[in-house]
Amino acid sequence: MRRKYRRGEFGKCPRVLCGHQRVLPVAVFDGPGQECVRFFCPLCRNVYYPRSRFYAGVDGCFFGTTFPHLFLLAFPDLLPDPQRHAYVPRVFGFALFDFQAHEDRKRLERLEAAGETGQKVPPHPGMKLVRRHRRRLV
């Protein structure tokens, strides 16, 4: 199986950012006759349907639900390097709203309001913490 994985006989990941990472066969169910084999990408950690009709007749239970994970535990030298860059969605060259950074700021503001933190530390090193004043309606 190690030789087949190195040759890329099971195919490559369809995601562009994975850079043609080789995939491993995996089953969704352990019971026979329930699903055909699917493929697991160790870089993005997603499971994909096979593109070839050849694999439509291969039962997934031949490989089991734990095969790729045990395979990579047995051969840690085959683990891919982590992704170098993440996809940033852009519209006309401008990055879209970063929801995670927004949630981090809100959480920090709630902690400061509750008095649980004594110092004001921005959630990201390049980000400035800005206090917004609210108008009171009379």
Secondary structure, 3 states (H helix, E strand, C coil): CHHHHHHCCCCECCCCCCCCCECEEECCCCCCCCCECEEECCCCCCEECCCCHHHHHCEHHHCCCCHHHHHHHHCHHHCCCCCCCCCCCEECCEECCCHHHHHHHHHHHHHHHHCCCCCCCCCCCCCCCCCCCCCCCC
